[in-house]
Protein backbone atom coordinates (compact mmCIF):
# COMPACT_ATOMS: atom_id res chain seq x y z
CA UNK A 1 0.00 0.00 0.00
CA UNK A 2 2.67 2.46 1.08
CA UNK A 3 6.03 0.83 0.59
CA UNK A 4 9.65 1.18 -0.37
CA UNK A 5 10.26 -1.84 -2.56
CA UNK A 6 8.75 -4.79 -0.70
CA UNK A 7 9.03 -3.18 2.72
CA UNK A 8 6.07 -1.13 4.03
CA UNK A 9 6.90 2.38 5.18
CA UNK A 10 4.15 2.19 7.79
CA UNK A 11 1.98 -0.62 9.10
CA UNK A 12 -1.28 1.28 8.84
CA UNK A 13 -2.84 4.42 7.40
CA UNK A 14 -5.91 6.15 8.79
CA UNK A 15 -8.02 8.04 6.25
CA UNK A 16 -10.49 10.73 7.28
CA UNK A 17 -13.47 10.26 4.95
CA UNK A 18 -16.69 12.23 4.48
CA UNK A 19 -19.54 9.85 3.64
CA UNK A 20 -23.23 9.18 4.21
CA UNK A 21 -24.89 6.50 6.25
CA UNK A 22 -27.65 4.54 4.44
CA UNK A 23 -30.52 6.54 5.95
CA UNK A 24 -28.82 9.93 5.96
CA UNK A 25 -30.94 12.94 4.95
CA UNK A 26 -30.04 14.82 1.75
CA UNK A 27 -27.71 17.82 1.77
CA UNK A 28 -24.85 18.70 4.06
CA UNK A 29 -26.77 17.63 7.17
CA UNK A 30 -26.50 14.04 6.01
CA UNK A 31 -22.71 14.02 5.74
CA UNK A 32 -20.73 12.31 8.50
CA UNK A 33 -17.01 11.92 9.17
CA UNK A 34 -15.40 8.49 9.39
CA UNK A 35 -12.00 7.05 10.19
CA UNK A 36 -11.23 4.42 7.57
CA UNK A 37 -7.97 2.49 8.20
CA UNK A 38 -5.89 0.61 5.66
CA UNK A 39 -6.02 -2.35 8.04
CA UNK A 40 -8.80 -2.92 10.53
CA UNK A 41 -7.73 -1.98 14.01
CA UNK A 42 -9.34 -5.00 15.68
CA UNK A 43 -7.64 -7.81 13.76
CA UNK A 44 -5.26 -6.20 11.24
CA UNK A 45 -7.15 -7.51 8.19
CA UNK A 46 -6.97 -5.56 4.91
CA UNK A 47 -9.87 -3.08 4.83
CA UNK A 48 -10.53 -2.88 1.08
CA UNK A 49 -8.84 0.50 0.56
CA UNK A 50 -6.79 0.50 -2.63
CA UNK A 51 -4.54 2.90 -4.51
CA UNK A 52 -5.83 3.04 -8.07
CA UNK A 53 -3.16 5.35 -9.41
CA UNK A 54 -0.49 7.94 -8.66
CA UNK A 55 -1.61 11.30 -10.00
CA UNK A 56 0.48 12.97 -12.69
CA UNK A 57 0.46 16.64 -11.78
CA UNK A 58 1.53 19.88 -13.42
CA UNK A 59 3.85 20.53 -10.50
CA UNK A 60 4.45 19.57 -6.88
CA UNK A 61 6.12 16.35 -7.95
CA UNK A 62 7.54 15.80 -4.48
CA UNK A 63 4.02 15.09 -3.21
CA UNK A 64 2.92 11.72 -4.69
CA UNK A 65 -0.83 12.11 -4.23
CA UNK A 66 -2.89 9.06 -5.11
CA UNK A 67 -6.37 8.15 -6.26
CA UNK A 68 -8.05 5.87 -3.72
CA UNK A 69 -10.92 3.41 -4.00
CA UNK A 70 -12.94 2.47 -0.93
CA UNK A 71 -14.98 -0.73 -0.84
CA UNK A 72 -14.65 -2.04 -4.38
CA UNK A 73 -15.11 -5.52 -2.91
CA UNK A 74 -17.78 -4.40 -0.40
CA UNK A 75 -15.41 -5.10 2.47
CA UNK A 76 -14.51 -1.60 3.69
CA UNK A 77 -15.41 -0.51 7.22
CA UNK A 78 -15.09 2.87 8.91
CA UNK A 79 -15.71 4.24 12.39
CA UNK A 80 -17.78 7.39 12.74
CA UNK A 81 -16.24 10.46 14.37
CA UNK A 82 -18.71 12.24 16.66
CA UNK A 83 -22.37 11.95 15.73
CA UNK A 84 -24.08 11.37 12.42
CA UNK A 85 -24.52 14.50 10.34
CA UNK A 86 -21.61 16.35 11.97
CA UNK A 87 -19.13 15.67 9.18
CA UNK A 88 -19.02 19.19 7.77
CA UNK A 89 -18.54 20.77 11.20
CA UNK A 90 -15.65 18.42 11.92
CA UNK A 91 -14.19 19.05 8.50
CA UNK A 92 -14.10 22.81 9.07
CA UNK A 93 -12.16 22.33 12.30
CA UNK A 94 -9.40 20.86 10.17
CA UNK A 95 -10.07 22.94 7.06
CA UNK A 96 -9.62 26.38 8.60
CA UNK A 97 -6.18 25.49 9.91
CA UNK A 98 -5.34 23.86 6.58
CA UNK A 99 -6.36 27.01 4.70
CA UNK A 100 -3.92 29.08 6.72
CA UNK A 101 -1.29 26.40 6.03
CA UNK A 102 -1.97 26.63 2.29
CA UNK A 103 -1.45 30.38 2.47
CA UNK A 104 1.83 29.70 4.26
CA UNK A 105 2.88 27.25 1.55
CA UNK A 106 2.15 29.84 -1.15
CA UNK A 107 3.84 32.60 0.82
CA UNK A 108 6.98 30.50 1.28
CA UNK A 109 7.34 29.98 -2.45
CA UNK A 110 6.64 33.65 -3.13
CA UNK A 111 9.32 34.75 -0.67
CA UNK A 112 11.84 32.31 -2.14
CA UNK A 113 11.06 33.48 -5.67
CA UNK A 114 11.54 37.08 -4.52
CA UNK A 115 14.97 36.28 -3.13
CA UNK A 116 16.00 34.48 -6.33
CA UNK A 117 14.81 37.36 -8.52
CA UNK A 118 16.52 40.01 -6.39
CA UNK A 119 19.82 38.14 -6.42
CA UNK A 120 19.62 37.65 -10.19
CA UNK A 121 18.70 41.30 -10.85
CA UNK A 122 21.75 42.46 -8.91
CA UNK A 123 24.18 40.41 -10.99
CA UNK A 124 22.63 40.23 -14.48
CA UNK A 125 24.16 42.92 -16.74
CA UNK A 126 21.98 43.92 -19.66
CA UNK A 127 21.20 47.22 -21.41
CA UNK A 128 22.11 50.74 -20.45
CA UNK A 129 20.58 53.36 -18.20
CA UNK A 130 17.34 54.72 -19.69
CA UNK A 131 18.84 58.22 -19.87
CA UNK A 132 21.70 56.97 -22.06
CA UNK A 133 19.83 54.79 -24.53
CA UNK A 134 21.07 56.76 -27.56
CA UNK A 135 24.70 56.61 -26.47
CA UNK A 136 26.39 53.58 -28.11
CA UNK A 137 29.33 53.94 -25.70
CA UNK A 138 27.20 54.00 -22.54
CA UNK A 139 28.26 51.43 -19.94
CA UNK A 140 26.04 48.39 -19.44
CA UNK A 141 24.18 48.19 -16.13
CA UNK A 142 22.69 45.45 -13.99
CA UNK A 143 18.99 45.01 -14.64
CA UNK A 144 18.09 46.17 -11.14
CA UNK A 145 18.75 49.69 -12.48
CA UNK A 146 15.85 49.43 -14.95
CA UNK A 147 12.64 51.04 -13.60
CA UNK A 148 10.32 48.24 -14.76
CA UNK A 149 12.47 45.58 -13.12
CA UNK A 150 12.47 47.64 -9.91
CA UNK A 151 8.68 47.85 -10.14
CA UNK A 152 8.46 44.07 -10.24
CA UNK A 153 10.92 43.61 -7.40
CA UNK A 154 9.08 46.04 -5.12
CA UNK A 155 5.75 44.44 -6.04
CA UNK A 156 7.18 41.04 -5.11
CA UNK A 157 8.54 42.41 -1.85
CA UNK A 158 5.22 44.02 -0.92
CA UNK A 159 3.11 40.95 -1.59
CA UNK A 160 5.59 38.46 -0.15
CA UNK A 161 6.23 40.33 3.09
CA UNK A 162 2.62 41.45 3.44
CA UNK A 163 1.15 37.97 3.06
CA UNK A 164 3.71 36.50 5.44
CA UNK A 165 2.86 39.13 8.06
CA UNK A 166 -0.88 38.54 7.56
CA UNK A 167 -0.46 34.80 8.09
CA UNK A 168 1.42 35.36 11.33
CA UNK A 169 -1.20 37.85 12.47
CA UNK A 170 -4.12 35.51 11.79
CA UNK A 171 -2.31 32.58 13.42
CA UNK A 172 -1.81 34.76 16.50
CA UNK A 173 -5.55 35.51 16.53
CA UNK A 174 -6.30 31.78 16.50
CA UNK A 175 -4.00 31.38 19.52
CA UNK A 176 -5.50 34.41 21.29
CA UNK A 177 -8.97 33.00 20.78
CA UNK A 178 -7.88 29.77 22.45
CA UNK A 179 -6.15 31.57 25.34
CA UNK A 180 -8.67 34.36 25.94
CA UNK A 181 -10.13 34.45 29.44
CA UNK A 182 -13.41 36.24 28.65
CA UNK A 183 -16.08 35.74 26.02
CA UNK A 184 -15.85 39.24 24.54
CA UNK A 185 -12.17 38.75 23.79
CA UNK A 186 -12.79 35.22 22.50
CA UNK A 187 -15.52 36.41 20.13
CA UNK A 188 -13.35 39.24 18.81
CA UNK A 189 -10.38 37.06 17.92
CA UNK A 190 -12.53 34.28 16.55
CA UNK A 191 -14.38 36.72 14.29
CA UNK A 192 -11.15 38.21 12.94
CA UNK A 193 -9.56 34.80 12.39
CA UNK A 194 -12.67 33.44 10.65
CA UNK A 195 -13.00 36.48 8.40
CA UNK A 196 -9.34 36.72 7.46
CA UNK A 197 -8.73 33.01 6.82
CA UNK A 198 -10.18 33.08 3.26
CA UNK A 199 -7.96 36.10 2.60
CA UNK A 200 -4.89 34.18 3.77
CA UNK A 201 -5.73 31.26 1.51
CA UNK A 202 -7.24 32.79 -1.63
CA UNK A 203 -5.72 36.26 -1.81
CA UNK A 204 -2.42 34.86 -0.56
CA UNK A 205 -2.26 32.11 -3.19
CA UNK A 206 -3.34 34.40 -6.04
CA UNK A 207 -0.68 36.96 -5.17
CA UNK A 208 1.96 34.28 -4.61
CA UNK A 209 1.38 33.00 -8.15
CA UNK A 210 1.79 36.54 -9.46
CA UNK A 211 4.99 36.99 -7.46
CA UNK A 212 6.55 33.83 -8.89
CA UNK A 213 5.37 34.84 -12.37
CA UNK A 214 7.16 38.17 -11.93
CA UNK A 215 10.27 36.31 -10.75
CA UNK A 216 10.30 34.49 -14.08
CA UNK A 217 9.94 37.81 -15.91
CA UNK A 218 12.89 39.27 -13.98
CA UNK A 219 14.97 36.28 -15.06
CA UNK A 220 13.83 36.73 -18.66
CA UNK A 221 14.38 33.68 -20.87
CA UNK A 222 16.43 32.01 -18.15
CA UNK A 223 13.36 32.05 -15.93
CA UNK A 224 11.77 29.51 -18.25
CA UNK A 225 14.69 27.12 -17.83
CA UNK A 226 14.73 24.56 -15.04
CA UNK A 227 18.33 25.36 -14.14
CA UNK A 228 17.27 28.61 -12.44
CA UNK A 229 14.48 27.14 -10.31
CA UNK A 230 11.73 29.72 -10.62
CA UNK A 231 9.81 27.81 -13.32
CA UNK A 232 9.39 24.92 -10.88
CA UNK A 233 8.10 27.30 -8.23
CA UNK A 234 5.43 28.55 -10.63
CA UNK A 235 4.20 25.01 -11.25
CA UNK A 236 4.30 24.17 -7.57
CA UNK A 237 2.58 27.31 -6.29
CA UNK A 238 -0.43 26.97 -8.59
CA UNK A 239 -1.93 24.18 -6.48
CA UNK A 240 -2.36 26.61 -3.57
CA UNK A 241 -5.25 28.29 -5.43
CA UNK A 242 -6.97 24.88 -5.62
CA UNK A 243 -6.14 23.22 -2.29
CA UNK A 244 -8.78 23.17 0.47
CA UNK A 245 -11.49 24.64 -1.73
CA UNK A 246 -10.72 26.62 -4.88
CA UNK A 247 -10.34 30.36 -4.51
CA UNK A 248 -13.80 30.89 -5.95
CA UNK A 249 -15.17 28.80 -3.10
CA UNK A 250 -13.15 30.90 -0.65
CA UNK A 251 -14.78 34.03 -2.07
CA UNK A 252 -18.23 32.49 -1.61
CA UNK A 253 -17.30 31.49 1.93
CA UNK A 254 -16.12 35.04 2.71
CA UNK A 255 -19.14 36.84 1.28
CA UNK A 256 -21.86 34.25 1.86
CA UNK A 257 -20.87 32.90 5.26
CA UNK A 258 -18.17 34.85 7.08
CA UNK A 259 -19.39 38.39 6.36
CA UNK A 260 -22.98 37.43 7.18
CA UNK A 261 -22.03 35.41 10.26
CA UNK A 262 -24.10 36.27 13.35
CA UNK A 263 -26.02 38.95 11.52
CA UNK A 264 -22.87 40.68 10.27
CA UNK A 265 -21.22 40.82 13.71
CA UNK A 266 -17.94 39.41 12.39
CA UNK A 267 -17.74 42.02 9.66
CA UNK A 268 -18.46 44.82 12.12
CA UNK A 269 -15.65 43.47 14.31
CA UNK A 270 -13.40 43.76 11.27
CA UNK A 271 -14.56 47.33 10.61
CA UNK A 272 -13.84 48.19 14.24
CA UNK A 273 -10.38 46.62 13.89
CA UNK A 274 -9.71 48.81 10.87
CA UNK A 275 -11.10 51.96 12.50
CA UNK A 276 -8.96 51.48 15.61
CA UNK A 277 -5.83 51.20 13.48
CA UNK A 278 -6.75 54.24 11.39
CA UNK A 279 -7.48 56.36 14.46
CA UNK A 280 -4.20 55.36 16.11
CA UNK A 281 -2.03 56.47 13.19
CA UNK A 282 -3.86 59.54 11.88
CA UNK A 283 -1.71 61.85 13.97
CA UNK A 284 1.55 60.52 12.51
CA UNK A 285 2.53 63.09 9.88
CA UNK A 286 4.54 60.58 7.86
CA UNK A 287 1.94 57.79 7.95
CA UNK A 288 -1.18 59.99 7.80
CA UNK A 289 -1.27 60.33 3.96
CA UNK A 290 -1.25 56.54 3.68
CA UNK A 291 -3.90 56.21 6.37
CA UNK A 292 -6.16 58.64 4.52
CA UNK A 293 -6.14 56.47 1.39
CA UNK A 294 -6.59 53.32 3.45
CA UNK A 295 -9.64 54.81 5.15
CA UNK A 296 -11.17 55.72 1.79
CA UNK A 297 -10.70 52.15 0.55
CA UNK A 298 -12.16 50.75 3.77
CA UNK A 299 -15.22 52.95 3.39
CA UNK A 300 -15.68 51.67 -0.16
CA UNK A 301 -15.58 48.09 1.08
CA UNK A 302 -18.17 48.87 3.77
CA UNK A 303 -20.46 50.52 1.22
CA UNK A 304 -20.21 47.53 -1.17
CA UNK A 305 -20.87 45.14 1.70
CA UNK A 306 -23.98 47.05 2.75
CA UNK A 307 -25.16 47.11 -0.86
CA UNK A 308 -24.78 43.34 -1.13
CA UNK A 309 -26.71 42.93 2.11
CA UNK A 310 -29.54 45.05 0.74
CA UNK A 311 -29.65 43.01 -2.46
CA UNK A 312 -29.88 39.78 -0.50
CA UNK A 313 -32.77 41.15 1.56
CA UNK A 314 -34.58 41.98 -1.70
CA UNK A 315 -34.05 38.45 -2.99
CA UNK A 316 -31.29 39.26 -5.48
CA UNK A 317 -28.85 36.46 -4.65
CA UNK A 318 -27.17 36.14 -8.03
CA UNK A 319 -25.56 39.56 -8.33
CA UNK A 320 -23.54 39.46 -5.07
CA UNK A 321 -22.38 35.92 -5.83
CA UNK A 322 -21.35 37.02 -9.33
CA UNK A 323 -18.97 39.53 -7.74
CA UNK A 324 -17.79 37.41 -4.80
CA UNK A 325 -14.29 37.00 -6.25
CA UNK A 326 -14.02 40.75 -6.92
CA UNK A 327 -15.15 41.32 -3.35
CA UNK A 328 -12.44 39.04 -1.99
CA UNK A 329 -9.85 40.91 -4.08
CA UNK A 330 -11.01 44.23 -2.61
CA UNK A 331 -10.92 42.80 0.87
CA UNK A 332 -7.43 41.39 0.36
CA UNK A 333 -5.98 44.63 -0.99
CA UNK A 334 -7.31 46.52 2.02
CA UNK A 335 -6.12 44.00 4.60
CA UNK A 336 -2.65 43.82 3.08
CA UNK A 337 -2.48 47.61 2.95
CA UNK A 338 -3.25 47.74 6.67
CA UNK A 339 -0.55 45.16 7.43
CA UNK A 340 2.07 46.97 5.35
CA UNK A 341 1.21 50.39 6.77
CA UNK A 342 1.52 48.98 10.28
CA UNK A 343 4.98 47.68 9.40
CA UNK A 344 5.81 51.12 8.00
CA UNK A 345 4.70 52.82 11.22
CA UNK A 346 6.83 50.49 13.32
CA UNK A 347 9.77 50.86 10.96
CA UNK A 348 9.51 54.66 11.02
CA UNK A 349 9.55 54.65 14.82
CA UNK A 350 12.56 52.33 14.99
CA UNK A 351 14.44 54.27 12.30
CA UNK A 352 14.53 57.35 14.51
CA UNK A 353 16.94 55.60 16.89
CA UNK A 354 18.74 53.34 14.42
CA UNK A 355 22.53 53.67 14.30
CA UNK A 356 23.36 50.77 12.03
CA UNK A 357 23.07 51.62 8.30
CA UNK A 358 21.70 48.18 7.42
CA UNK A 359 18.98 48.47 10.06
CA UNK A 360 18.12 51.98 8.88
CA UNK A 361 17.76 50.83 5.27
CA UNK A 362 15.56 47.93 6.40
CA UNK A 363 13.23 50.23 8.35
CA UNK A 364 13.06 52.78 5.54
CA UNK A 365 12.32 49.94 3.13
CA UNK A 366 9.18 49.14 5.10
CA UNK A 367 7.94 52.70 4.66
CA UNK A 368 8.76 52.72 0.95
CA UNK A 369 7.04 49.36 0.46
CA UNK A 370 3.87 50.63 2.13
CA UNK A 371 3.92 53.79 0.03
CA UNK A 372 4.27 51.72 -3.13
CA UNK A 373 1.37 49.47 -2.17
CA UNK A 374 -0.93 52.31 -1.16
CA UNK A 375 -0.31 54.27 -4.38
CA UNK A 376 0.07 51.45 -6.91
CA UNK A 377 -2.07 48.54 -5.65
CA UNK A 378 -4.75 49.91 -3.31
CA UNK A 379 -6.38 52.04 -6.09
CA UNK A 380 -7.54 48.74 -7.59
CA UNK A 381 -10.19 48.72 -4.84
CA UNK A 382 -11.96 51.64 -6.51
CA UNK A 383 -11.65 49.98 -9.93
CA UNK A 384 -13.26 46.81 -8.57
CA UNK A 385 -15.99 48.91 -6.96
CA UNK A 386 -16.77 50.46 -10.35
CA UNK A 387 -17.14 46.98 -11.79
CA UNK A 388 -19.41 45.84 -8.96
CA UNK A 389 -21.57 48.98 -9.18
CA UNK A 390 -21.94 48.69 -12.95
CA UNK A 391 -25.13 46.59 -12.71
CA UNK A 392 -23.72 44.57 -15.61
CA UNK A 393 -25.38 41.13 -15.67
CA UNK A 394 -23.99 39.96 -18.98
CA UNK A 395 -22.42 36.88 -17.39
CA UNK A 396 -25.79 35.82 -15.97
CA UNK A 397 -27.57 36.48 -19.25
CA UNK A 398 -24.95 34.93 -21.54
CA UNK A 399 -26.13 31.97 -23.62
CA UNK A 400 -23.48 29.25 -23.92
Secondary structure, DSSP 8 states (H G I E B T S, - for coil): --EETTEES-S--EEEEEEE-TT--SSGGGEEEEEEESB-TTT--B-SEEEEEE---SS-TTS--EEEEE-TTS----EEESSTT-HHHHHHHHHHHHHHHHHHHHHHHHHHHHHHHHHHHHH-EEEE-GGGTT-TT--EEEGGGSHHHHHHHHHHHHHHHHHHHHHHHHHHHHHHHHH-SSHHHHHHHHHHHHHHHHIIIIIHHHHHHHHHHHHHHHHGGGGGSGGGSHHHHHHHHGGGGTTTS-HHHHHHHIIIIITTHHHHHHHHHHHHHHHHHHHHHTT-HHHHHHHHHHHHHHHHHHHHHHHHHHHHHTT-HHHHHHTHHHHHHHHHHHHHHHHHHHHHHHHHHHHTT--SHHHHHHHHHHHHHHHHHHHHTTTHHHHHHHHHTT---HHHH---
